[in-house]
Amino acid sequence: MEVLHAFILLVTSIFSLLSASSAFQNDTAALLRFRAEADPHGRLLSNWTTTGSGGGGDACSSVWFGVQCLNNRVASLSLPSLNLRGPIDSLSSLDQLRILDLHDNRLNGTVLPLTKCTNLKLVYLSENDFSGEIPQEVASLRRLLRLDLSGNNLEGRLPLELSNLTRLLTLRLQDNAISGRIPDLSLYQLNELNLSNNELYGRLPINLLRKFGPKSFLGNQGLCGQSPFPSCSFTDFITPPAATASAGTVPSNPSAFPSTPIIFSGKNSRKGLSHGVVVALVVSNSVLVLVILSFTFAYCCSKCSGGPNGECDYSERKRNSGYNSEKKVYASNVGGDSDGGESNATDKSRLVFFDRRKQFELEELLRASAEMLGKGSLGTVYRAVLDDGCTVAVKRLKDANPCARKEFEQYMDVIGRMRHPNIVRLRAYYYAKEEKLLVYDYMANGSLYSLLHGNRGPERIPLDWTTRISLILGAARGLACIHTQYSSSKIPHGNVKSSNILLDKNGVACISDFGLSLLLNPAHAIARLGGYRAPEQAETKKLSQQADVYSFGVLLLEVLTGRAPSQFQLSAQPPAGEEPPADDLPKWVRSVVRDEWTAEVFDEELLRYKNIEEELVAMLQVAMVCVATQPEKRPSMVEVTKMVEEIRVEQSPSREEYDDSRNSLSPSLATTEEAV
């Protein structure tokens, strides 16, 4: 018996070891499948390999990036903000996974596969493209502490099974398309709940409102209850609002209707409808028919009259929308597209979005009220206000037609992948042979150019030093991000100038027009783009990241001097009150510094403030390094950003430090007004 018992223990141990070995090999295989789908080029997860110097045969012994193990099993996977794509089905076999952090990527599909990872405790999947419903199987994640699915495209109802997650501390589901009523969740450990900006309706459970406050539920138009939400009517307890009902209908509650039919009878009119009710029904039905006919007539009138090739005549719409004669958008069946049949008419008539939230149709863009903001070397920019009040910037590209559809879409993908707080976000694009539109986030506070050079005169509000350096730092960080992300392919911005440094609603500087240089023939790009050109570009006729650094140095000089580089580029005669000995801004600054008249370099608005001399000179030194005539002597944008960050500026000088003499650096300085 003892021998038999020992044999059984031996066999059990062997099977346990084989099972464990198989388990962590399965973890490795699962992660490799995930990599193949999420990072097909292997650039982001380059050390996820079972071979090579760091490879030890599995994910745990190889110390893969973002992977942590416990007892030779994958216990943590943390890969935020890497632009990963694809579904997460391959992760379903990681049954020992405790922590999953994949927020701020472009992952898609459903979250159902995660319900098989029953040991999960922390799940962070915000800011992705997940869709579908929150599955009822979420109840299997009994150990879950924090669940963040915000900023996705989830829809459907909140499953009551969420109440089974008794250990849950955080539930973030804001910024989705979740609909239906909010169940009375009995999650006593929950201390953070956010359901804002969804499509929820009906009565808000009072216990949830009292515990988490109204901010957790704002942005759901159909919710009612206590203030600040509207009071609930009787129908709020029975049916959802029409705006959120499926397919435009309101599901009825059978219990709200009588179980026996209504009989019209002259002898017993109390059992039927009164004459007043009958009249009201007839009138209401007549009004409904008139409304339907009106909408039908309006829709037919708005349709195109039909050109010879089936094209639509949008001339009237163009006049009404504010795009004037500049706007020519083919909304359906663009004729003459010879891209080899790459897409049908339906594909050609739609906007392609990089973010599934806040999408709209091309027709909505055509209906939008719009105003022209300006014309540049690459096209015309409009400010468009959609029907729902959302404001976007639309750039209508000019002469970008040589790009075929496939090539154009590849370039748009490069631009659309860029996500940085100091880079203007490309939201969508539209492609047709005759028309190409780019839709950006609208920057409400204009450009750095207008802040520096607009309304120069006695009534102008000076642009203080703190604001200038913060805008420069933001632009530097955005440009450094572009250079870093595309360091291997050396993709430049190609059009760095003050009019391309835009300010959002919070006054944050964002660099715009990234990637548009890719649409141009390299031989023509230098001539077409209006950025500040580096000396070597006169011969090479090429854009480069080193040339971007030179352009940024000119931008720094523009901020420091208050003088537009175009003043020196377009005219051999110096502006009034100025005596530049050269034909461009960097040469003029070098000559002034060489003659030891450094004070004359700086903008007179800056000279009105005391105690900033050292900071001005330090920034001037950074600019001069950037505009070195030899490209190899220029620093990288990452190094430039660090230099600017090291110039500490607490705040702009106060009114008490304001110097009306305006010559705190040089007694010989003469202002423009005095010289004139």
Secondary structure, 3 states (H helix, E strand, C coil): CHHHHHHHHHHHHHHHHHHHHHHHHHHHHHHHHHHHHHCCCCCCCCCCCCCCCCCCCCCCCCCCCCEEEECCEEEEEECCCCCCEECCHHHHHCCCCCEEECCCCEEEECCHHHHHCCCCCEEECCCCEEEEECCHHHHHCCCCCEEECCCCEEEECCCHHHHHCCCCCEEECCCCEEEECCCCCCCCCCCEEECCCCEEEEECCHHHHHHHCHHHCCCCCEEECCCCCCCCCHHHHCCCCHHHCHHHCCCCCHHHCCCCCCCCCCCCHHHCCCHHHHHHHHHHHHHHHHHHHHHHHHHHHHCCCCCCCCCCCCHHHHHHHCCHHHCCCCCCCCCCCCCCCCCCHHHHCCCEECCCCCCCCHHHHHHCEEEEEEECCCEEEEEEECCCCCEEEEEEECCCCCCCHHHHHHHHHHHHCCCCCCECCEEEEEECCCCEEEEEECCCCCEHHHHHHCCCCCCCCCCCHHHHHHHHHHHHHHHHHHHHHCCCCCCCCCCCCHHHEEECCCCCEEECCCCHHHHCCHHHHHHHCCCCCCCCHHHHCCCCHHHHHHHHHHHHHHHHHCCCCHHHHCCCCCCCCCCCCCCCHHHHHHHHHHCCCHHHHCCHHHHCECCCHHHHHHHHHHHHHHCCCCHHHCCCHHHHHHHHHCCCCCCCCCHHHECCCCCCCCCCCCCHHHHC
